[in-house]
């Protein structure tokens, strides 16, 4: 039914509809990435507050470096924006990519990037607790966060390559 409706439109309107549907994939990429970043920063932030509370309760210096753990999942929103920009460019090109591919690519990329951000926040929560308790291991904890972030980087790189 959709394609019959699309065929009944003027060629100019068809182009606009197809581009809009393709851009919807870009919006999905950014939105789901940002949802993951929100969940990840929320998990990491809550753990950092709890870790700081323990430090204060024990008259121990509260490590400011926990802020790095809290902010780590935010980068995935940027990756979602990069995927979005690539999709919008492909949707508005002179000979645009099929909107199905752009929508599906943006949707699955956004979900994968968002999940990476959420899991990174959970790792950051554990890192916050460990660093506040021991005062050691900051670089090791960053490496663990980096491994989780690598998933988002791979998704961003491979999906943008696939749709261009």
N, C-alpha and C positions, 0 to 999 in steps of 0.2 A: 504494500500500500504506500509506503514512504517513497519508493522509487517511482511509482506511478505519479505521485504528487509532484515529485521533483521533475519528471519529464514534462509535466504540464506547465512548468514555469518558463519564463523567458530565459535565454542563455545567461544574461547578466545576473538575474536573480538566482539562477542555479549556482553560478560561481560564488555569489555571496553566501548562500546557504552552505555550500560545501566548505568554504573557508571558515565559516563560523563553527561548523561541526568539528573541523580539524583543530581550531583554536580551543575548543572545549577540552581537548586532550592536554593542551598546554596548561589550562587552568587546573585540570585534575593533577597534573604533575606538581605544580606549585602547592596546591591545597593539601594534598596528602603528605608531601614533604614537610610542610609547615605543621601539620597536625602531629607528625612524628617528632618534630623539634620541640613542640610544646609539651608533649608527653615526656620526652627525654629530659628537657630542662626542668620540668616539674619534679621528676623522680630524683634527679641529681641535686636540685635545690633543696628539696625536703631533707635529703640525707645530709647535705652540708650543714643545714641549720641544726639538725640533731647532733652532728659531730661537734659543731661550735659550742652548742649547749653543754656537751660533756666536758669540753675543754674549760669552759667558764666555771662549771660546777666543781672542777678539780683544781681551780686556780692555775691552769696551764695556759700557755700562749695559744691562741686560736690561729691556725695557719690560714693566711689570706689566699694561698695558692688553691684553695678549694674552689675559688671563683673560676679558675680555668676548667675545672671539671664540670661546673654548672653550665658554662657557656659552650662546651664542646659540641653538643647536639645541634646548635644553631647553624652550623655550616651546611647541614643537609638542606636547609631552606634555600640557601644559595645554589646548591646543586639542582634543586627543583626549579629554580628560576632560570638556570642555564638551559635545562631541558625544555622549559616553557618557551624561552626565546627561540630555540631551534625549531620547535614545533610551529610557532607562529610564523616564522620565516618560511618554513616549508608549506604552510597552509596558504600563504599569500604570495607564493612564487608565481611566475608567469605560467608555468604548467605545474600546478600544485600536486603534492602527493595525495594519494587516496585518503580521504578523511577517516576511514575505518582504521587505517594503520596509525594515523596521528592520534586519534582518540585512544585506541587500545594501547599504543606505546606510552602515551602520557599517563594513562591510568595505572598501568602496571609499574612503570618507572616510579611514579609518585608513591605508590604503596610500598615498593621495595626500599626506596630511599627513606621514606617515613619510618619503616620498621627498623632500619639501620639506626636512625636517630633515637628511636625509643629504646632500643637495646643498648645503645651507647650511653644513654642516660642511666640505665640500670647498672652498667659497669662503672660509670662515674659515681654512682651512689655508693657502691662497694669501695671504690678508691677513696672517696671522701672519708668514710668511716676508718679505713685502714691508715690513711695518712694522719688523720687527727689523733688516732690512738698511738701510733708508733713514731710519727715524725719522719719516717723513712719511706723510700720507694717511689718517690714522685715520678721519676723518669720511667720506671717499670710500669706504673699505672698509666702514664701517657701512651706507652707502647701498646698496652691493651686497648685503650680507646682508639688508637690509630688503626689497629687491626679491624675493629668493628666499622670504622669510618671507611675503610678500604672497600667494603661492600657497596656503599653509596657511590664512591668514585667510579667503581667498575660499572655500575648500572648507568650512571650519567654518561660515561664515555661510550659504552657499547650501544645504548639506546640512541643517543644523538648520532652516532655513526650509522646505525641501522635506518634511521628515518631521513637521512640527508642524501 
